[in-house]
Amino acid sequence: VQESLYLTRFVRSIKLVEFLDHMNAEKILQKRAIDNPKFSFYLNHSVLEIKGDQKVKSVVVEDRHSQKQREFEVEGIFVWIGFNPNTEFLKGKLDLDQWNYIVTDENMETSVPGVFAVGDVRSKTVRQITTAVADGTIAAISAFNHIEKHFQDGE
């Protein structure tokens, strides 16, 4: 929902297709979307097909309860399934937040000194390629500084 709200700045309308029978977003974001006239909601629906040759022309959805199918003409789609960070193997080894994202400080260092985390597995508010690249730059410099500080002269 958050990404769809952002997209309303650039589009005439948004058809939000949700597999569940309810939105799984924060209540404030749900209210903003519901109050936004650019939104149409298709809860408890599945996307069956995306049609088009060189570009998207339409999408076919199905109501999971009635099996009624609809086809919408569209100029684009934005697929958002959500995140499930692949951090299960780190439980008990690093600090993870309540959603299993890796907790770091501003230098990208985890709760284990000398171990750094970057990108979409890191606990943060924005997950975009630009923030992952910035995380990587910060972590590389931080790791270099850590190595210099702790492993000088063959220590």
Secondary structure by P-SEA (a helix, b strand, c coil): caaaaaacccccccccccccccccccaaaaaaaaaccccccccccccccccccccccbbbbbcccccbbbbbbccbbbbbccccccccccccccccccccccccccccccccccccccccccccccccaaaaaaaaaaaaaaaaaaaaacccccc
